[in-house]
Amino acid sequence: MNSLTVLRSPGRTWLTAVLSVPFFMLGLDLLLLPKLFPQYVRRLDLLADEMGINRIAATGPEEPWGVIFLLAGGGLLIWALKDLLFPRVMIDIDEHGVALNSLLGATGGRIVMPHAEIVEAAPARLSEGTDATPGVGIRFADPSRLPSNPWGAVWVGSTLFIRTAGWTAKPREITAALTDVDSEPAPGYLVDLDVDPPEVGRVDGDPTDSSDPERAYTARSRIYVGGVLVLAGAILALFLWIAGTENNAVFLFPVALSAAGGLLLLDGARTYLEST
């Protein structure tokens, strides 16, 4: 029997960590640093002076905003760093059985099922509105041993469909580890969750296979162009800083250039992962 450990993908967690940093820094700048160091001048106040607008303290109390930014940004940053350093195992397959760690929620523990309990496993595509989510459909010999309202999964009849979006392994890799690789692969599932009760169809092959070489090539091109724009923005900002321009508003152009490049790079990376 194959062994496989599937983790939660770090992509979304990394993006959460990146987005939380500016809010955390705003909280430090507005609230904590002025309290710890009375001589400290808020960076936002200095920016307002450079742009010729009123300081934030002149328009009302800034402490509530500082508390909100500090708690929200700090909480998200701590959670994201914890998840990046200690990624959560979603499913663990070895010779002893299958450990399902996602069905009871974030802190609900794990459920271990012996291999003999698994009757069938196949890739599944779950349709919910306009979204098509990849998943794995598993039939168990004794479904009563599993929760009736699982977290991140849904029962359709006697088959448990587990959503695998954001996991580090594709559905076909998970099902290959759950079943005997020498046996004939089971037909995939097409699940329509928009109707009541949900409808399940069977198709030959893997319905979650979205590999598209042409789309992957286009995505790689976006990654390259985005990287070039980010680098160009950084070089231009460095040039303007060395030149010592008096109008700091000109730095908005390299910032916008780098931001556009970053968005293009992230979109290209996401599309590339989806098409390979």
C-alpha positions, 0 to 999 in steps of 0.5 A, a space after each residue: 500500500 502506498 504512503 502519502 501525506 497531504 498538507 494544506 497548500 501554503 499559497 493562500 496562507 502565504 498571501 494572508 501573511 503578506 496582506 496582514 503585514 501592512 495592517 500590522 505595521 499601521 497598528 504599530 505606527 498608530 498606537 504602539 510605537 508612539 506609546 513606547 517611544 514618546 519621541 517617535 513621529 508617526 510615519 503616516 504623519 511624515 507621509 501626510 507632511 510630504 503630501 501636504 495634507 492634514 495629519 491623521 491626529 488632526 482629524 480625530 482620535 487615532 487610537 481605535 484605528 491603531 487597536 483594530 489594525 494591530 489586533 487584526 493584522 497581528 492576529 492574521 500574521 501569527 495565524 499565517 506564520 503558525 500555519 506556514 511553519 507547522 502546516 496542517 496534515 489534511 490526510 495521512 495514508 500509510 500501511 496502518 490505515 487512513 487518518 482523516 484530519 479535516 472532517 472534524 474541523 480545525 481543532 476536532 482531531 483525527 479519524 483513523 480508518 483501516 484500509 479494509 473499510 475503504 470500498 472504493 475511491 475515485 476523483 470527483 468534481 463537485 459543482 456548486 453554483 459557478 464553481 467546480 471544486 476538485 475532490 475525492 469520493 470515498 465509499 466506506 464499508 461502515 459510514 456510521 463511523 464517520 461524522 454525519 456533518 463532516 467539515 469540508 466534505 459532504 455525504 451523497 448517499 453512502 459516498 463521502 465527497 471530500 473537497 481537496 481544493 488548496 491541498 498539496 496533492 491532486 485527487 488522482 494522487 490521493 485515490 491512487 494511495 487509497 486504492 490498490 494501484 494494480 487494480 482497474 481505476 474506478 470511474 470518476 464522479 461528477 457531483 451536482 450539489 445545486 439540486 436537492 438531493 445532489 446528483 452523482 454521475 460517473 465518467 471514465 477518467 479523472 474529471 478533475 484533470 484540468 491540464 492544458 499545455 496552451 494555458 500553462 504556456 500563457 501562464 508562464 508568460 504572465 509570470 515572466 512579464 510580472 517578474 520583469 515589471 516588479 524588477 523594473 519598478 524596484 530599479 526605477 524606485 532605486 534610481 529615483 531615490 539616488 537622484 534625490 528628487 524633491 517630489 516624492 509623488 513620482 515614487 507612486 509610478 514605480 510602486 504602481 508598476 511593481 504592484 501591477 507586476 506582482 498581481 500579474 505574477 500571482 495570477 500567472 502562478 495560480 493559473 499555471 498550477 491549475 493548468 498543470 
